[in-house]
């Protein structure tokens, strides 16, 4: 697991339906697939509402070995 949602209510602003279902769960996971790796993101790192710090998840996953 690379990142996890917080154990408390993850809503900062806006609308979140069933937020209690993701508390403490994985937000980003890396797993081996064949000779490479798959990076699975449970959030949209390029969404207009995301923080600038979340872009590293997108770009680092492109070059991750």
C-alpha positions in Angstrom: 0.0 0.0 0.0 1.4 3.4 -1.0 -1.3 5.6 0.6 -4.4 5.2 2.7 -7.4 7.3 3.5 -7.4 8.7 7.0 -9.3 6.8 9.8 -11.5 9.8 10.4 -14.0 11.5 8.0 -12.0 12.3 4.8 -14.3 15.0 3.6 -12.5 18.4 3.4 -15.1 20.2 1.2 -17.9 19.4 -1.2 -20.0 16.2 -1.1 -19.0 12.7 -0.1 -21.5 9.9 -0.1 -20.7 6.9 2.1 -17.4 8.3 3.3 -17.3 5.9 6.2 -16.7 3.0 3.7 -13.3 4.3 2.7 -12.0 5.3 6.1 -8.6 3.6 6.7 -8.7 1.8 3.3 -6.0 1.9 0.6 -6.0 5.0 -1.6 -3.0 3.9 -3.8 -1.6 0.4 -4.2 1.4 -1.0 -6.1 1.5 -4.6 -7.1 3.7 -6.8 -9.3 2.3 -7.8 -12.7 4.5 -10.0 -14.9 7.9 -8.3 -15.3 6.5 -4.9 -14.3 4.3 -3.2 -11.7 0.8 -1.8 -11.7 0.0 1.3 -9.7 -3.7 1.5 -8.8 -5.0 4.9 -7.7 -8.4 5.1 -5.9 -8.7 8.8 -6.5 -8.3 11.1 -9.5 -4.8 12.8 -9.3 -5.6 15.2 -12.1 -9.1 16.3 -10.9 -9.5 20.0 -10.6 -10.2 19.8 -6.9 -7.1 17.8 -5.9 -4.1 19.4 -4.2 -0.9 20.0 -6.2 0.8 17.4 -4.0 -1.3 14.6 -5.4 0.2 15.1 -8.9 3.3 13.3 -7.7 1.2 10.1 -7.5 0.4 10.4 -11.2 3.9 11.3 -12.5 5.8 9.1 -10.2 3.7 6.1 -11.1 4.7 6.6 -14.7 8.4 6.1 -13.9 8.1 3.8 -10.9 10.2 0.6 -11.1 
